[in-house]
Amino acid sequence: MKKYYVMTLFPDMIKNVVSESITGRAIKNRIIDVEAYNIRDYTKDPHNHVDDYPFGGGAGMLMQVQPILDCYRAITEKIDHPVRVLNMSPEGKRFDQKMAMELSKEDDLIFLCGHYEGIDERALQLLQVENVSIGDYILTGGELPALSMIDAISRLVHGVLNKDASYEIESFSDGLLEFPQYTRPAEIEGLRVPDILLSGDHKKVDAWRHEQSLNRTKELRPDLYAAYVASHQEEFMPKKNRRKAK
């Protein structure tokens, strides 16, 4: 079973989201497990504080080392192997499908969700965190990024989706955006499903879908398209030259 441990000030936020949809089903089927640890439960402050003013002055408050460190120790005392700690931070490495696939191979992951103006740097050093970002914007806390990552990673864990092939054809799995898809009825409001999808010729359907993915990626995400072309040069060679390239 793959296990996620989330260090947070809002454990109910984590529990409520992961209990629904695909992650909820995976938890029920004991394929994954998500435990939310309330950092506030580990403070030694008589008033239950987990934050304080920054040395040197400045606006806002910082999360303190002691509650975070004790929360982390409560988690790791149950784990008999090294485990990666991911800190949700805009200064971190950008999370993408490649990272999701990498992290899906880990048995356990710990997520640290910051709040206020940030976290005392010493906590990050002691936990040897890996900073990870889901985008160049500011959120109130690290819970939403952690939930996004848990969802994306879990989809790649064997048994979470009904069919392992489901994630393989989704956007980004092969470096391209997903092709347009349609369901019944075949025509509605004057818009008809492309005839090729009704032909029953699976080889032609696959070729059409790939072409649509290429066109959509080229138009909407030229950066992804350029990377795909660079890593699939043979595909874009004239057919007469492909055998020579081999």
C-alpha positions as CSV (number, residue, x, y, z in Angstrom):
1,M,0.0,0.0,0.0
2,K,1.3,3.4,-0.9
3,K,1.1,5.9,2.0
4,Y,1.1,9.6,2.1
5,Y,1.7,11.6,5.3
6,V,0.6,15.2,5.3
7,M,1.9,17.6,7.9
8,T,-0.7,20.4,8.1
9,L,-2.6,22.9,10.3
10,F,-5.8,21.9,8.6
11,P,-6.1,18.1,8.6
12,D,-9.8,18.0,7.8
13,M,-9.1,19.9,4.6
14,I,-6.9,16.9,3.5
15,K,-9.2,14.2,4.8
16,N,-12.4,15.7,3.1
17,V,-10.8,15.9,-0.3
18,V,-9.0,12.6,-0.5
19,S,-12.1,10.7,0.7
20,E,-13.9,11.5,-2.6
21,S,-13.7,10.3,-6.1
22,I,-10.8,8.2,-7.3
23,T,-8.6,8.7,-4.3
24,G,-11.5,7.9,-2.0
25,R,-12.1,4.6,-3.8
26,A,-8.4,3.8,-3.7
27,I,-8.3,4.3,0.0
28,K,-11.4,2.2,0.5
29,N,-9.7,-0.6,-1.6
30,R,-6.5,-0.3,0.5
31,I,-4.4,0.6,-2.5
32,I,-3.3,4.0,-1.0
33,D,-3.6,5.6,2.4
34,V,-3.5,9.3,3.3
35,E,-2.8,10.3,6.9
36,A,-3.1,14.0,7.9
37,Y,-1.1,15.0,10.9
38,N,-2.1,18.2,12.7
39,I,1.2,20.1,13.4
40,R,-0.6,22.0,16.2
41,D,-1.0,18.8,18.1
42,Y,2.8,18.8,18.6
43,T,3.4,22.3,20.0
44,K,4.8,22.7,23.5
45,D,3.5,26.2,23.7
46,P,0.9,26.6,26.5
47,H,-1.3,28.7,24.2
48,N,-1.1,26.2,21.4
49,H,0.8,28.6,19.1
50,V,2.8,27.2,16.2
51,D,4.1,30.5,14.9
52,D,6.1,33.5,16.0
53,Y,7.5,36.8,14.8
54,P,10.5,36.6,12.4
55,F,13.9,37.7,13.7
56,G,15.0,40.9,12.1
57,G,11.5,42.2,11.8
58,G,9.1,42.1,8.9
59,A,5.5,41.4,8.2
60,G,3.6,38.3,9.2
61,M,4.5,35.3,11.2
62,L,6.7,32.2,10.7
63,M,5.9,28.6,11.5
64,Q,8.2,27.4,14.3
65,V,10.7,24.5,14.2
66,Q,9.7,22.5,17.3
67,P,6.1,21.6,16.3
68,I,7.1,20.7,12.8
69,L,10.1,18.6,13.9
70,D,8.1,16.7,16.5
71,C,5.3,16.1,14.0
72,Y,7.9,14.7,11.6
73,R,9.4,12.4,14.2
74,A,6.0,11.1,15.1
75,I,5.6,10.1,11.4
76,T,9.0,8.6,10.8
77,E,9.1,6.5,14.0
78,K,6.6,4.3,12.2
79,I,8.7,4.0,9.0
80,D,11.7,1.8,8.8
81,H,13.3,3.3,5.7
82,P,14.3,6.8,4.5
83,V,11.4,8.8,3.1
84,R,11.3,11.9,1.0
85,V,9.8,15.1,2.5
86,L,8.2,17.4,0.0
87,N,7.7,21.0,1.0
88,M,5.1,22.9,-1.0
89,S,6.9,26.1,-2.0
90,P,6.9,28.5,-5.0
91,E,10.7,28.4,-5.0
92,G,10.8,24.7,-5.6
93,K,11.1,22.5,-8.7
94,R,8.1,22.6,-10.9
95,F,5.8,19.6,-10.5
96,D,4.9,17.9,-13.7
97,Q,3.8,14.5,-15.1
98,K,7.4,13.2,-15.2
99,M,7.8,14.0,-11.5
100,A,4.5,12.4,-10.7
101,M,5.6,9.2,-12.4
102,E,8.9,9.3,-10.4
103,L,7.1,9.8,-7.1
104,S,4.5,7.1,-7.8
105,K,7.4,4.6,-7.4
106,E,8.0,5.6,-3.8
107,D,6.4,3.5,-1.0
108,D,5.9,6.5,1.3
109,L,5.9,10.3,0.9
110,I,5.7,13.1,3.5
111,F,4.2,16.5,2.5
112,L,4.9,19.6,4.5
113,C,2.2,22.3,4.1
114,G,3.3,25.7,5.2
115,H,1.2,28.7,6.3
116,Y,1.6,32.3,7.3
117,E,4.6,34.0,5.8
118,G,6.6,30.7,5.7
119,I,8.6,28.3,7.7
120,D,11.7,28.8,9.9
121,E,14.5,27.8,7.6
122,R,16.0,25.5,10.2
123,A,13.0,23.2,10.0
124,L,13.5,22.8,6.2
125,Q,17.2,22.0,6.8
126,L,16.6,19.5,9.6
127,L,14.0,17.7,7.6
128,Q,16.1,17.9,4.4
129,V,13.0,18.8,2.4
130,E,12.7,18.9,-1.4
131,N,10.9,22.1,-2.4
132,V,8.2,21.5,-5.0
133,S,6.0,24.1,-6.8
134,I,2.8,23.6,-8.7
135,G,3.0,27.0,-10.4
136,D,4.1,30.6,-10.2
137,Y,1.4,32.0,-8.0
138,I,0.8,32.3,-4.2
139,L,-1.8,30.3,-2.3
140,T,-2.9,30.6,1.3
141,G,-1.2,27.4,2.3
142,G,0.4,24.2,1.1
143,E,-2.7,22.0,1.3
144,L,-4.1,22.5,-2.2
145,P,-0.7,21.9,-3.8
146,A,-0.3,18.7,-1.7
147,L,-3.7,17.5,-2.7
148,S,-3.1,18.2,-6.4
149,M,0.1,16.2,-6.2
150,I,-1.5,13.3,-4.3
151,D,-4.2,13.1,-6.9
152,A,-1.8,13.2,-9.9
153,I,0.6,10.6,-8.3
154,S,-2.1,8.3,-7.2
155,R,-3.5,8.0,-10.7
156,L,-0.2,6.3,-11.7
157,V,-0.3,3.7,-8.9
158,H,-1.2,0.3,-10.1
159,G,-4.9,-0.6,-9.3
160,V,-6.0,3.0,-8.7
161,L,-7.6,3.5,-12.1
162,N,-9.9,0.8,-13.5
163,K,-7.6,0.2,-16.4
164,D,-3.8,0.8,-16.4
165,A,-4.1,2.1,-19.9
166,S,-6.3,4.9,-18.8
167,Y,-3.5,7.2,-17.6
168,E,-1.2,6.2,-20.5
169,I,-3.4,8.1,-23.1
170,E,-4.0,11.2,-20.9
171,S,-2.5,14.6,-21.5
172,F,1.3,14.8,-20.8
173,S,1.8,11.0,-20.5
174,D,3.5,10.9,-23.9
175,G,4.5,14.6,-23.9
176,L,1.4,15.7,-25.9
177,L,-2.0,17.1,-25.0
178,E,-4.9,14.7,-25.2
179,F,-6.9,14.4,-28.4
180,P,-10.6,15.6,-28.5
181,Q,-13.0,13.0,-27.3
182,Y,-16.8,12.4,-28.0
183,T,-19.6,10.2,-26.7
184,R,-23.2,9.6,-27.7
185,P,-25.2,10.9,-29.3
186,A,-23.3,11.0,-32.6
187,E,-24.9,14.4,-33.5
188,I,-26.2,17.2,-31.3
189,E,-27.1,20.9,-31.9
190,G,-25.8,20.4,-35.5
191,L,-22.4,19.2,-34.3
192,R,-21.4,15.7,-35.4
193,V,-18.7,13.3,-34.2
194,P,-15.9,13.0,-36.7
195,D,-16.7,10.1,-39.1
196,I,-13.4,8.4,-38.5
197,L,-14.4,7.6,-34.9
198,L,-17.5,5.8,-36.1
199,S,-15.6,3.8,-38.8
200,G,-14.6,0.9,-36.5
201,D,-11.1,1.0,-38.0
202,H,-9.0,1.2,-34.9
203,K,-5.7,1.7,-36.7
204,K,-7.1,4.7,-38.5
205,V,-8.7,6.0,-35.2
206,D,-5.3,5.7,-33.4
207,A,-3.6,7.6,-36.3
208,W,-6.3,10.3,-36.2
209,R,-6.1,10.7,-32.5
210,H,-2.3,11.1,-32.6
211,E,-2.6,13.7,-35.3
212,Q,-5.1,15.6,-33.3
213,S,-2.8,15.5,-30.2
214,L,0.0,16.8,-32.3
215,N,-2.1,19.7,-33.8
216,R,-3.6,20.6,-30.4
217,T,-0.2,20.6,-28.7
218,K,1.4,22.7,-31.5
219,E,-1.4,25.3,-31.2
220,L,-1.9,25.5,-27.5
221,R,1.5,24.4,-26.0
222,P,4.3,25.1,-28.5
223,D,6.8,24.5,-25.7
224,L,5.6,20.9,-25.3
225,Y,5.4,20.4,-29.0
226,A,9.0,21.5,-29.6
227,A,10.2,19.1,-26.8
228,Y,8.2,16.3,-28.4
229,V,9.6,16.9,-31.9
230,A,13.1,17.0,-30.5
231,S,12.7,13.6,-28.7
232,H,10.8,12.0,-31.7
233,Q,12.8,13.2,-34.6
234,E,12.4,10.0,-36.7
235,E,8.6,10.5,-36.6
236,F,9.0,13.8,-38.5
237,M,11.4,12.6,-41.1
238,P,10.2,11.8,-44.6
239,K,9.3,8.1,-44.7
240,K,12.0,7.3,-47.2
241,N,14.7,8.5,-44.7
242,R,13.4,6.7,-41.7
243,R,14.9,3.3,-42.5
244,K,18.3,5.0,-43.1
245,A,18.1,6.7,-39.7
246,K,17.8,3.3,-38.0
